């Protein structure tokens, strides 16, 4: 993580006391409270100074970087605002707000391609943001948005959350949810899996099962969101992309379905034997193949077997670069 001072553009330095974790957090919170009071009074100079000092105690706080960016924006310091948002994405790569605000600033400063990439990352991390999805689709079209989200999945493969102990409460909820699903009580299963995802936001399996429960109730739009949330947690799990493709196909979003199925072909080519739709994905859309980036259409490269997640991520990145040049 190489943070840059938004104003001086030099490497961002932290206070020596930041090494004392509990004290750094305490002082950081006091400064954030001071910054918020200043912001409520529209004293943006004072707010930016307080947020900046807070970050020198706790530079890994993505939300504080975002607030610092807002303060710079009110002061008309556009470059500093953009750098603060960029630091937010570095400090907490899986926080949607940093990517979203970085993308919005990019649109206003004519950095269209980079802005679209940042906004796609934000949507990938927070698929429930309907307003952002509408903005992206209006700018790029459904197929290109889906392709960008696929690339975002590869980019975030190195930033998966660390697995944590599930705990007794989550264990009980998961058991009840599974029992409801086995008995085909889909509404109950949905309710229980939703509760589980609230306390286990990094549990891809919980989001997948929530998606299945919603799909069984024909709640296709909500099921799509659940599967996208699962992908945001574990982007290299081909099974979730497959479920997403089927949901998108059922919703008649054929171009987006094709992009999802292409990710399955890329991550797990052997799945084509079990799911012929992966081979016949071309028939799902009437548009020409030029409507989608080459990254998602070229299948000449075959993924080696028995790759660990890190090796798989590296292979995917290399394959993307090679196919772009082919």
Beta strands, then each sheet from edge to edge (+ up, - down):
end
